[in-house]
């Protein structure tokens, strides 16, 4: 019998989490306790463990989705089992995102993902940002006037910050030392 794995409730006041990354795909064999996904709340980032053994039959949400807690995020069971009753209500495209695993022993192709909504430009200071993105910015300071938030509702997530950091110009060792000392110089000159 197919079973659903739910988005865990990560705290008393947590109502929804961002699914940052899947560590599994449709057709994978998983065991109880295996890490299947990375999630983020407003205050923390954590891993989701499997609560069942079997084959991944369906993934009901995409990376970057804002998912309510205690809602099924995937279905696990034996290949060929019906999992449609496990799809979260309101998941209009659950059947489109999830391909059934055939009863044959060969793993199925991963579920097709829909294109994310167009990212929303946001100033870094005022934008909603995930905890992992804030931590990365604290550990890797660089000048970023604006970022494209690819998370739910334009939220800036870690991959947005990492991509901007990889494309940002690097400070010279002297400039980095001055910045570490708190010395500020004009970024734009007239000459």
C-alpha positions, 0 to 999 in steps of 0.5 A: 500500500502506498503511503505519503511522506508529509512536510514536517512541522518544524516548530510551534508557529511554523505553518509552511516551509520551502522545499529547498532541494530534493535528494531523491527522484521518482523510481528511487528505492528509499529506506526509513530514516534516509534523508529525502529533502532539504527544507527551510523555515523563516528561522532555520534550515533542516533535512526531511527523513523518510518515514517509509521504505519502498520506491518513490512513486511521486513527488508532489511539489517542486524545489523552491515551492512553499509547502504547508506543514503536514501535507504529503510531499511525496508517495512511497510504495511498491511500483505500480501502486495507485498513489492518486489519493495521497496527492495533496488537495489543491495540487491541481497539477499533481498528476502532471508532475508525477509519473507513475512508476511501472511495475517493471524493475527498471526505474522510471524517468524523473517527474517533469517539472513545470517552469517556475514563475518569473522571478521578481527583482528585489533589493537585498535589504528589503527582500524576503530571504531564506535563512540559508541565503542570509547565512551565505551573505554573512559568510561571503560579503559582496556588493549586490544592488539587487537579486532575482528571487526565484523562491515562492513570491520572489523570496531570495533563496540560497541558490540566488545568492550563490549565483550572484556571488559567483558572478560578482567581481572579486576584491583585491587582497588590499581592498578585502583587508580594508573592508575587514577593518571597516574602511569604506571608500566611494564605489563610484567616482567622477574621474 
